[in-house]
């Protein structure tokens, strides 16, 4: 399967496998990111997987010093990527971690559950049942530290982002946007349709692994009371 490799500013590079929500493409991005996390080259700074792409950031001066045969640092890092992509057997295929997350659907936390149910011609009870029945894949982290973009939500309860975002969405709020679901790891402005809340800490900056969820995880929600 082909991919595109292009610069991301002066100190980054992006590998794009496609432009759709796909577990297969997401696995390619995550597996490649895992490889470079475990096998960093001199000058490697960070690698960030997304839905169907990943971006790697590097220190130009260190890359140039260690790989002077390449005309630019970008060409050196691009070569590293191409070599690994040509040998997919070098990439590990990790078994997804299953994470169970409690959600309270009480009215004080489910700010948009009534309207979402009405828009989809369902009762609140049915919306919750449909939401809890699925197992969701963490495709990527972004927007806020520890905010996981998960999918895919059953089309029967899919909902567009709010036309007027809230100025304050409480920490722990569980929302739906299109066929994605996510949890606000911190209080923040936001336009997702809020259907519940979790008391799980998703971002702990002082921890060795600050973000509770990781790309590639599988998530199962269950109803709880706080």
Secondary structure, 3 states (H helix, E strand, C coil): CCCEEEECCCCEEEEECCCCCCHHHHHHHHHHHHHHHHCCCCCEEEEEECCCEEEEEECHHHHHHHCCCCCCHHHHHHHHHHHHHCCHHHCCCCCCCEEEEEEECCCCCCCCHHHHHHHCCCCHHHHHHHHHHCEEEEEEECCCCCCEEEECCCHHHCECCCCCCEEEECCCEEEEEECEEEECCCCEEECCEEEEECCCCCECCCCCCCECCCCCCEEEEEECCC
